[in-house]
Amino acid sequence: MQTSEWIMLATIVLYMGMMLAIGVAVSKKNKTAGDFFLGGRKLGPLVTAMSAEASDMSGWLLMGLPAVAMMGGLAEASWTAIGLAIGTYLNWLFVAKRLRVYSHRIDAFTIPDFFSRRFGDKNRVLTIISALFIVIFFIPYTASGFAACGKLFSSLFGIDYMLAMVVSAAVIVIYCTLGGFLAASTTDFVQSIVMTIALFVVVGFTEGLVHGFDAVFANVQSLDGYLDLFKGFNVATGETGSYGALPVASTLAWGLGYFGMPHILLRFMAIEDENKLKTSRRVASVWVVISMGVAVLIGVVGFSLMKTGILPTYADASAAETIIVDIAKFLSTYGFVPAITGGIILAGILASTMSTADSQLLAAASSVSQNLITETFRIKMSTKTNMIIARLSVVVISIVAIFLAANPNSSVFRIVSFAWAGFGAAFGPVILCALFWKRTNKYGAIAGMIAGGVTVFIWKFVVRTLCAGTILDIYELLPAFIVGLVVIIVVSLLTPAPDGEITDTYDEVKENCKGF
């Protein structure tokens, strides 16, 4: 490797060492499974906000979104960003405090546990179904994060993909196993800062290369539809397309996914004081809008860099996902300090991937150890044994994810998109009804969860395949979310109402959340 590459690698290794140090530092704070999986509900407002958004954005923010903007213009990228920004704000506004109060009132510290306790499901059917959905969607989702780390090191430094992937996964596993949720949240907070620095460094550096934003927009104004939110321009083919009401609605539907994301909902449950969630909401909403806006801008600037020959000519949006990696490599050729800066940019990409993988890993592990082994099968064990099982679950799930990530040609972002739809449709309608409709019962929740989750599979692999290019060829989250919500309402109205104890608790939580 060249000197610049060694400098970038050293910067990344230093960053990963810092993540491990955080895991060691907080490891002694985990005394119970509740501490391990929910941090003892002791998160501050800033860590709550930034860890939630860092775990949400993943490598998509620094790789996927700029690539979509670069190769397809502003339409799809902007509407996706707008949908996510709206979803972020509404989730913090309506769900955060009520879920924190409700989960504390019924002593639930995982999402499956919340569902069963909220609806009085003594047979734990909701726990089993929701835990299985978490495992089904999160293990391959975690594997995609491991794979992204492996591809990053392999493409940059020529390191064997499998070795790079396993080492990256090992770092995540170690600090998660040692520090649990608190370590994941603290590292996610740090990682959000690294991601922010990386975004602004990239946009500043690239803007300088093309001699100002006036030159950037002059390059794309001649492309009919590139800057039009209701058209669309395919840079690879030179074709202009229409972006009408249905594609806009389908793309905005990405925001619906927030209501069902376990790793985000857990942050709401973990904050030390629900009255500080207003601060968290403001911080999270502002960060999301700024970070996604900068990511889209990087994509637009990237087109100018490709046109001038500074960046290679990408065949499509998938190939263009390496745009920031290529920018970091180009920057590193300018000397020692630029190489360190390039390493920080690459650490930002790594941070965006790790911050999502660690949260998914813990959510999947809690479903196995706490919801299935401890609660569903009612295996009694001491606090110490429970902690051992929790940590072993993290390790075992990680090993499975590593095997799934063994193929370096696996599609990272296709998995992310599908898992996002799965959680949004399976859990989103149930969360909203659980928090805002007293008449919802366990039968409606069970039916709606299954209907939403199954519809995602059917729409993705059957409807969109058979109806490609038609009005039905839309993102599966939108129809699946609607199906899940309708099924919850219909089944709840056709079956017995919840008993008095359940509705009394609902009324108590509602009263406590007034004025927020």
C-alpha positions in Angstrom: 0.0 0.0 0.0 1.0 3.6 -0.6 1.9 6.0 2.3 -1.5 7.8 1.9 -3.3 4.5 2.2 -1.4 3.6 5.4 -2.3 7.0 6.9 -6.0 6.5 6.1 -5.9 2.9 7.5 -4.3 4.1 10.7 -7.0 6.8 11.1 -9.7 4.2 10.7 -8.0 1.8 13.1 -7.7 4.6 15.7 -11.4 5.3 15.3 -12.3 1.6 15.8 -10.1 1.4 18.8 -12.1 4.3 20.3 -15.3 2.4 19.8 -13.8 -0.6 21.7 -12.7 1.7 24.5 -16.2 3.0 24.9 -17.5 -0.6 25.2 -15.0 -1.4 27.9 -15.7 1.9 29.8 -19.5 1.3 30.1 -19.3 -2.5 30.6 -19.5 -2.3 34.4 -22.8 -0.4 34.2 -24.6 -3.5 33.0 -26.0 -5.3 36.1 -29.2 -6.8 34.6 -30.7 -7.8 31.3 -32.7 -4.5 31.4 -29.4 -2.6 31.7 -27.9 -4.6 28.8 -30.8 -4.2 26.4 -32.2 -0.8 27.4 -29.3 1.0 29.3 -31.3 1.1 32.5 -33.4 3.9 30.9 -30.6 6.4 31.6 -29.9 8.0 28.2 -29.6 11.8 28.1 -31.6 13.8 25.5 -28.6 14.5 23.2 -27.4 10.8 23.1 -31.0 9.7 22.6 -31.5 12.0 19.6 -28.2 11.4 17.9 -27.9 7.7 18.5 -31.4 7.2 17.2 -30.7 9.0 14.0 -27.2 7.5 13.5 -28.6 4.0 13.9 -31.3 4.9 11.5 -29.3 6.3 8.6 -26.7 3.6 8.1 -24.4 3.6 5.1 -27.3 4.7 3.0 -26.7 8.3 4.0 -23.1 8.5 2.9 -23.3 6.0 0.0 -26.9 5.4 -1.2 -28.5 8.8 -1.1 -25.6 10.7 -2.9 -25.5 8.0 -5.6 -29.3 8.3 -6.2 -29.0 12.1 -6.5 -25.9 11.9 -8.7 -27.3 9.5 -11.3 -31.0 10.3 -11.1 -31.4 13.9 -10.3 -33.3 15.5 -7.5 -36.7 13.8 -7.8 -36.3 10.4 -6.2 -33.5 11.5 -3.8 -35.4 14.6 -2.6 -38.8 13.0 -2.1 -37.1 10.1 -0.2 -35.3 12.7 2.0 -38.5 14.7 2.5 -40.4 11.5 3.5 -37.8 10.5 5.9 -37.6 14.0 7.4 -41.3 14.1 7.9 -41.4 10.6 9.3 -38.6 11.4 11.8 -40.4 14.5 13.1 -43.8 12.9 13.4 -42.3 9.8 15.2 -40.6 12.0 17.8 -43.7 14.2 18.1 -46.4 11.6 18.5 -44.7 8.3 19.5 -41.7 9.1 21.6 -43.1 10.3 24.9 -46.2 8.1 24.9 -44.1 5.0 24.2 -41.6 6.0 26.9 -44.4 6.5 29.5 -46.3 3.4 28.4 -43.3 1.1 28.4 -42.2 2.3 31.8 -45.7 1.9 33.2 -46.0 -1.7 32.2 -42.3 -2.5 32.8 -41.4 -3.5 29.2 -37.9 -3.0 27.9 -38.1 -4.7 24.4 -40.6 -4.1 21.6 -42.1 -7.6 21.7 -42.4 -7.4 25.5 -44.3 -4.0 25.1 -46.8 -5.5 22.6 -47.6 -8.5 24.9 -48.0 -6.4 28.1 -49.9 -3.6 26.3 -52.5 -6.0 25.0 -52.6 -8.4 28.0 -51.4 -11.3 25.8 -50.7 -13.8 28.6 -50.0 -16.6 26.1 -47.2 -14.4 24.6 -48.3 -15.0 21.0 -47.5 -11.4 20.2 -44.1 -11.8 21.7 -43.3 -14.8 19.6 -44.5 -13.3 16.3 -42.8 -10.0 16.8 -39.6 -11.6 18.0 -39.6 -13.8 14.9 -40.1 -10.8 12.6 -37.2 -9.1 14.3 -34.9 -12.1 13.8 -36.1 -12.6 10.2 -35.5 -9.0 9.2 -32.6 -8.0 11.4 -30.1 -10.8 11.0 -29.8 -10.3 7.2 -29.9 -6.5 7.8 -27.0 -6.9 10.2 -25.2 -9.1 7.7 -25.6 -6.3 5.1 -23.8 -4.0 7.5 -21.0 -6.4 8.1 -20.7 -6.9 4.3 -20.5 -3.1 3.7 -17.6 -2.9 6.2 -15.8 -5.7 4.4 -16.3 -4.2 1.0 -15.0 -0.8 2.2 -11.7 -2.2 3.4 -11.3 -4.7 0.6 -11.9 -2.1 -2.2 -9.7 0.6 -0.6 -6.7 -1.4 0.7 -6.8 -4.6 -1.2 -7.4 -6.6 2.0 -9.1 -9.9 1.7 -12.9 -9.3 1.9 -13.6 -12.1 4.3 -10.9 -11.1 6.7 -11.9 -7.4 6.5 -15.6 -8.3 7.1 -14.8 -10.6 10.1 -12.5 -8.0 11.8 -15.1 -5.3 11.4 -17.8 -7.5 12.7 -15.6 -8.5 15.6 -15.1 -4.9 16.7 -18.9 -4.4 16.7 -19.5 -7.6 18.6 -16.9 -6.9 21.2 -18.2 -3.5 22.3 -21.8 -4.6 22.0 -21.1 -7.7 24.1 -19.2 -5.7 26.7 -21.4 -2.6 26.9 -24.8 -3.6 25.5 -27.3 -0.9 24.7 -25.5 1.8 26.5 -22.3 1.1 24.6 -24.2 1.0 21.3 -26.0 4.3 22.1 -22.8 6.0 23.2 -20.8 4.9 20.2 -23.7 5.8 17.9 -23.6 9.3 19.4 -19.9 9.5 18.6 -20.5 8.0 15.2 -23.1 10.6 14.3 -20.5 13.3 15.0 -18.0 11.6 12.7 -20.7 11.2 10.0 -21.5 14.9 10.2 -17.8 15.9 9.9 -17.4 13.5 6.9 -20.4 15.0 5.1 -19.3 18.6 5.5 -15.7 17.9 4.7 -16.7 16.1 1.5 -19.1 18.9 0.3 -16.5 21.6 1.1 -13.7 19.8 -0.7 -15.7 18.9 -3.8 -17.2 22.4 -4.0 -13.6 23.7 -4.2 -12.6 21.2 -6.9 -15.4 22.5 -9.3 -14.8 26.1 -8.4 -18.0 27.0 -6.6 -21.7 26.0 -6.6 -22.4 28.2 -9.5 -20.3 25.9 -11.7 -22.0 22.9 -10.1 -25.5 23.9 -11.0 -24.5 25.2 -14.4 -23.4 21.7 -15.3 -26.8 20.1 -14.5 -29.1 22.9 -15.6 -28.7 21.8 -19.2 -30.0 18.3 -18.3 -33.8 18.4 -18.7 -35.4 17.0 -15.5 -32.3 16.8 -13.4 -33.3 19.5 -11.0 -37.1 19.0 -11.5 -38.8 17.3 -8.5 -41.6 16.0 -10.8 -39.5 14.7 -13.6 -36.2 12.8 -13.3 -33.1 12.3 -15.4 -31.2 9.1 -15.8 -27.5 10.2 -16.2 -26.5 6.7 -17.4 -29.0 6.6 -20.3 -29.7 10.3 -20.8 -33.4 9.7 -20.6 -35.9 12.0 -18.9 -38.9 10.5 -17.1 -42.0 11.6 -15.3 -42.3 11.6 -11.5 -46.0 11.9 -10.9 -48.3 11.7 -7.8 -48.0 7.9 -7.3 -44.2 7.7 -7.4 -44.0 10.7 -5.1 -46.5 9.1 -2.6 -44.6 5.8 -2.8 -41.3 7.5 -2.2 -42.7 9.6 0.7 -43.9 6.4 2.2 -40.3 5.7 3.4 -41.3 8.0 6.3 -43.9 5.5 7.5 -41.1 3.0 8.3 -40.0 5.0 11.4 -43.1 4.1 13.3 -42.0 0.4 13.3 -38.2 0.5 13.6 -37.3 -1.4 16.8 -33.8 0.1 17.1 -35.3 3.6 17.0 -38.3 2.9 19.2 -35.9 1.5 21.9 -34.2 4.9 22.1 -37.6 6.5 23.0 -38.0 3.9 25.8 -34.5 4.4 27.1 -34.4 8.1 27.8 -34.0 8.9 31.5 -36.6 11.7 31.5 -39.6 11.8 29.1 -39.8 15.5 29.5 -36.5 15.9 27.8 -37.8 14.3 24.6 -38.8 17.7 23.2 -35.1 18.6 23.2 -34.2 15.3 21.6 -36.9 15.8 18.9 -35.5 19.2 17.9 -31.9 18.0 17.7 -32.9 14.9 15.8 -35.1 16.7 13.3 -32.6 19.4 12.6 -29.7 16.9 12.2 -31.7 14.7 9.8 -32.7 17.6 7.5 -29.2 19.1 7.4 -27.4 15.7 6.9 -29.7 14.5 4.1 -29.6 17.9 2.4 -25.8 17.8 2.4 -25.9 14.2 1.2 -28.1 15.1 -1.8 -25.9 18.1 -2.5 -22.8 15.8 -2.6 -24.5 13.8 -5.3 -25.2 16.9 -7.4 -21.6 18.0 -7.0 -20.5 14.5 -7.8 -22.0 14.8 -11.3 -19.7 17.8 -12.0 -16.7 15.8 -10.7 -17.6 12.9 -13.0 -18.1 15.3 -15.9 -14.6 16.8 -15.4 -13.0 13.4 -15.0 -12.0 13.7 -11.4 -14.4 10.9 -10.6 -14.8 7.8 -12.8 -17.8 7.4 -15.1 -20.3 5.3 -13.1 -22.6 2.9 -15.0 -25.5 3.3 -12.7 -26.6 4.4 -9.2 -25.4 1.1 -7.7 -21.9 1.7 -9.0 -22.0 5.3 -7.9 -22.4 4.2 -4.3 -18.6 4.5 -4.0 -18.7 8.2 -4.7 -17.5 9.3 -1.3 -14.9 6.5 -1.1 -13.5 7.7 -4.4 -13.5 11.3 -3.2 -11.6 10.3 -0.1 -9.0 8.4 -2.2 -8.6 11.4 -4.4 -8.2 13.7 -1.4 -5.5 11.5 0.1 -3.2 12.1 -2.8 -2.6 15.7 -1.8 -0.4 14.9 1.2 -0.3 13.9 4.9 -3.1 16.1 6.3 -5.4 15.4 3.4 -4.8 11.7 3.8 -5.9 12.0 7.5 -8.9 13.9 6.3 -9.6 11.2 3.8 -9.4 8.7 6.7 -11.9 10.7 8.6 -14.3 10.6 5.7 -13.9 6.8 5.4 -14.4 6.5 9.2 -17.6 8.4 8.6 -18.8 5.8 6.2 -17.7 3.0 8.6 -19.5 4.9 11.4 -22.7 5.1 9.5 -22.6 1.3 8.9 -21.5 0.3 12.4 -24.0 2.5 14.1 -26.9 0.7 12.4 -25.4 -2.8 12.7 -24.8 -2.6 16.5 -28.4 -1.5 17.2 -29.8 -4.2 14.9 -27.6 -6.8 16.6 -28.8 -5.9 20.1 -32.5 -5.8 19.0 -32.2 -9.3 17.4 -30.3 -10.6 20.5 -32.9 -9.3 22.9 -35.6 -11.0 20.9 -33.8 -14.4 21.2 -32.6 -14.2 24.8 -35.2 -12.2 26.5 -38.4 -12.6 24.5 -38.1 -16.2 23.3 -35.8 -18.0 25.9 -36.7 -16.1 29.1 -40.3 -15.1 28.5 -41.9 -17.4 26.0 -40.3 -20.6 27.2 -40.4 -19.3 30.8 -36.9 -20.5 31.7 -36.0 -19.2 35.1 -32.4 -18.1 35.7 -30.3 -15.9 37.9 -29.4 -12.3 37.0 -25.8 -13.4 36.3 -27.0 -16.3 34.0 -29.4 -14.0 32.3 -26.6 -11.6 31.4 -24.5 -14.5 30.1 -27.3 -15.6 27.9 -27.8 -12.0 26.6 -24.1 -11.7 25.7 -24.1 -15.2 24.1 -27.1 -14.3 22.0 -25.2 -11.3 20.6 -22.2 -13.6 19.7 -24.4 -16.4 18.1 -26.5 -14.0 16.0 -23.3 -12.3 14.9 -21.8 -15.6 13.7 -25.0 -16.3 11.7 -24.8 -12.8 10.2 -21.1 -13.3 9.3 -22.0 -16.5 7.3 -24.8 -14.7 5.5 -22.4 -11.9 4.6 -19.7 -14.3 3.2 -20.7 -13.4 -0.4 -19.0 -10.1 -1.3 -21.5 -9.6 -4.2 -24.5 -9.5 -1.9 -26.7 -6.3 -2.4 -26.5 -4.2 0.7 -29.1 -1.6 0.0 -31.7 -3.9 -1.5 -31.7 -5.7 1.9 -31.9 -2.4 3.7 -34.9 -1.3 1.7 -36.8 -4.6 2.1 -36.1 -4.8 5.9 -37.2 -1.2 6.3 -40.5 -2.0 4.7 -40.9 -5.2 6.7 -40.5 -3.4 10.1 -42.6 -0.4 9.0 -45.5 -2.6 7.9 -45.4 -5.3 10.6 -44.8 -3.0 13.6 -45.7 0.5 12.6 -49.6 0.2 12.5 -49.5 -1.9 15.7 -47.4 0.8 17.5 -49.7 3.6 16.4 -52.9 1.7 17.3 -51.4 0.6 20.7 -50.6 4.2 21.6 -53.6 6.0 20.2 -56.6 3.7 19.9 -58.0 2.3 23.1 -60.3 -0.2 21.3 -57.3 -2.1 19.8 -57.1 -5.6 21.2 -54.6 -8.5 21.0 -56.5 -10.2 18.2 -56.3 -7.1 16.0 -52.6 -6.6 16.9 -51.7 -10.2 16.0 -53.7 -10.1 12.7 -52.4 -6.7 11.7 -48.8 -7.6 12.4 -49.0 -10.8 10.4 -50.9 -9.1 7.5 -48.5 -6.2 7.3 -45.4 -8.4 7.4 -46.7 -11.0 4.9 -48.0 -8.3 2.5 -44.4 -6.9 2.2 -43.2 -10.3 1.0 -46.2 -10.7 -1.4 -45.9 -7.2 -2.8 -42.2 -7.4 -3.2 -41.8 -10.8 -4.8 -45.2 -11.3 -6.5 -47.1 -8.1 -7.3 -44.1 -6.0 -8.3 -42.7 -8.9 -10.4 -46.0 -9.5 -12.2 -46.9 -5.9 -12.5 -43.6 -4.3 -13.3 -43.9 -0.9 -15.0 -47.6 -0.5 -14.0 -49.4 1.5 -11.3 -48.8 -1.4 -8.8 -45.1 -1.3 -9.2 -44.6 0.8 -6.0 -42.5 0.5 -2.9 -44.0 -2.3 -0.8 -44.1 -0.4 2.4 -47.1 1.8 1.4 -49.6 -0.9 0.5 -48.4 -3.2 3.3 -48.7 -0.5 5.9 -52.3 0.2 4.7 -53.2 -3.5 4.8 -51.8 -3.9 8.3 -53.7 -0.9 9.6 -57.0 -1.9 8.1 -56.7 -5.4 9.4 -56.0 -4.2 12.9 -59.1 -2.0 12.9 -61.5 -4.5 11.3 -60.4 -7.5 13.5 -60.4 -5.4 16.7 -64.0 -4.3 16.0 -65.1 -7.8 15.2 -63.6 -9.3 18.4 -64.2 -8.6 22.1 -63.0 -5.3 23.5 -60.0 -5.2 25.8 -60.7 -5.7 29.5 -61.0 -2.9 32.1 -57.4 -3.2 33.4 -55.9 -2.7 30.0 -58.1 0.3 29.1 -57.5 1.8 32.5 -53.8 1.7 31.9 -54.3 3.3 28.5 -56.3 6.1 30.0 -53.6 6.7 32.7 -50.9 6.9 30.1 -53.0 9.2 27.9 -53.5 11.5 30.9 -49.8 11.6 31.7 -48.9 12.6 28.1 -51.3 15.6 27.9 -49.7 18.8 26.7 -46.7 17.2 25.0 
